[in-house]
Amino acid sequence: MRLALLLLTLLAAVPAVAQQRAPNRAEDSRRAELDSLFEGLKAAPDDAVATMMEGRIRTLWAEQASPAALLLLRRGARNLAARTHDEALEDFDAAIVLSPQAAEPWHQRAQAYAALGDPAAAARDLQEALRIEPRHFGALLTLSMLQEERGDPRAALRSMEAALALHPRLRGGQQRLRELRRKVEGDAT
């Protein structure tokens, strides 16, 4: 009887162990695909290919969040676009509660904080987004903009260079880089 009970207990535990291993495999697969896409971004032959790769990277980043958090991120983005920043902030707060391990909710909330005129809170959220995903070129771009607004063009230039090192064909990136270099180095360039 004891042996039968032990076998039943072990059999009940097998699906739980398998479920724990499956997310690790899925995460490993997602990370490997991201690595490949980031390498591809550096060698993208044109903007169309780079845009396609960027889209897939953003999709993989979004997939880190739970389905409920994804819905909140979408609603928050709509609220941000509609300039209802307080509502966007609430959506992003809730998304972070649901998926604190995903970088995108932190990045989105940083944008809401910046829109509300709270650069310190925005910078903290960008720091967290970059801790979770150091290759988050969108967070680096947002950080660059905050640094420039703060009056630190050198830091803004460094952040922009870091973003472009990851994504050389980032939309508007080269123009922004030239403008920042002009501010830092003067009109000699």
Beta strands, then each sheet from edge to edge (+ up, - down):
end
